[in-house]
Amino acid sequence: MTETWLLIFALAAATFTVRLSGYLLGRRVPEHGPWARGLQALPGCLILSLVTYLLMQGGPLEWAAGAASLTIALATRSLPLTMAGGIAAICLLRAYF
């Protein structure tokens, strides 16, 4: 029982440390310049790399859902709608084909 509580407290301390360090380091990130531009582009790059990897591993259904997502993205320029449309497309395609 003591080891369990020790583990719980250690994990809580680790979580707190990670969150506090993220806050402290986040305040030191520059708001302008090349680092700021790189960090602003990072979420889009991560999403694009994940989608590319999944498309390379997928088959025709995944490619059709990717095409539907691309169409939605170009038409709406909305990330939430694009993601929702892509998820709906792959769900429908997998359910009926």
C-alpha positions as CSV (number, residue, x, y, z in Angstrom):
1,M,0.0,0.0,0.0
2,T,2.8,2.4,0.8
3,E,4.5,1.8,-2.6
4,T,1.2,2.7,-4.3
5,W,0.9,6.0,-2.5
6,L,4.6,6.8,-3.2
7,L,4.0,6.1,-6.9
8,I,0.9,8.3,-6.9
9,F,2.7,11.2,-5.2
10,A,5.8,10.8,-7.5
11,L,3.6,10.9,-10.6
12,A,1.7,13.9,-9.3
13,A,5.0,15.7,-8.7
14,A,6.2,14.8,-12.2
15,T,3.0,16.1,-13.7
16,F,3.2,19.3,-11.8
17,T,6.9,19.7,-12.8
18,V,6.1,19.2,-16.5
19,R,3.3,21.7,-16.5
20,L,5.2,24.3,-14.5
21,S,8.3,24.0,-16.7
22,G,6.1,24.3,-19.8
23,Y,4.6,27.5,-18.4
24,L,8.0,28.9,-17.4
25,L,9.6,28.0,-20.7
26,G,6.6,29.3,-22.7
27,R,7.0,32.7,-21.3
28,R,10.6,32.9,-22.6
29,V,9.6,32.0,-26.2
30,P,10.1,35.1,-28.4
31,E,6.9,36.7,-29.9
32,H,8.7,37.8,-33.1
33,G,11.4,36.4,-35.3
34,P,12.3,33.0,-36.9
35,W,11.6,31.0,-33.7
36,A,8.1,32.5,-33.4
37,R,7.3,31.8,-37.0
38,G,8.6,28.2,-36.7
39,L,6.5,27.5,-33.6
40,Q,3.4,29.0,-35.2
41,A,3.8,26.7,-38.2
42,L,4.5,23.6,-36.1
43,P,0.8,22.5,-35.5
44,G,0.0,22.6,-39.2
45,C,3.2,20.7,-40.0
46,L,2.5,18.0,-37.4
47,I,-1.1,17.5,-38.7
48,L,0.2,17.3,-42.3
49,S,2.9,14.8,-41.5
50,L,0.4,12.6,-39.6
51,V,-2.1,12.7,-42.5
52,T,0.6,12.0,-45.1
53,Y,1.8,9.0,-43.1
54,L,-1.7,7.6,-42.8
55,L,-2.5,8.1,-46.5
56,M,0.7,6.3,-47.4
57,Q,-0.3,3.4,-45.2
58,G,-4.0,3.4,-46.4
59,G,-5.8,2.1,-49.4
60,P,-8.4,3.6,-51.8
61,L,-10.9,4.3,-49.0
62,E,-8.4,6.4,-47.1
63,W,-7.4,8.2,-50.3
64,A,-11.1,9.0,-51.1
65,A,-11.5,10.4,-47.6
66,G,-8.4,12.4,-48.0
67,A,-9.7,13.8,-51.3
68,A,-13.0,14.7,-49.6
69,S,-11.1,16.4,-46.8
70,L,-9.0,18.4,-49.2
71,T,-12.1,19.5,-51.0
72,I,-13.7,20.6,-47.8
73,A,-10.5,22.4,-46.8
74,L,-10.3,24.3,-50.0
75,A,-13.9,25.2,-50.0
76,T,-14.2,26.3,-46.3
77,R,-10.7,27.1,-45.1
78,S,-11.8,25.8,-41.7
79,L,-9.7,23.2,-39.9
80,P,-12.6,21.9,-37.6
81,L,-14.9,21.4,-40.6
82,T,-12.1,19.7,-42.6
83,M,-11.4,17.3,-39.7
84,A,-15.1,16.6,-39.1
85,G,-15.6,16.0,-42.9
86,G,-12.6,13.7,-43.1
87,I,-13.7,11.7,-40.1
88,A,-17.3,11.5,-41.5
89,A,-16.0,10.5,-44.9
90,I,-13.8,7.7,-43.7
91,C,-16.5,6.4,-41.3
92,L,-19.1,6.3,-44.1
93,L,-16.7,4.8,-46.6
94,R,-15.6,2.0,-44.2
95,A,-19.2,1.3,-43.2
96,Y,-20.5,0.9,-46.8
97,F,-17.5,-0.4,-48.7
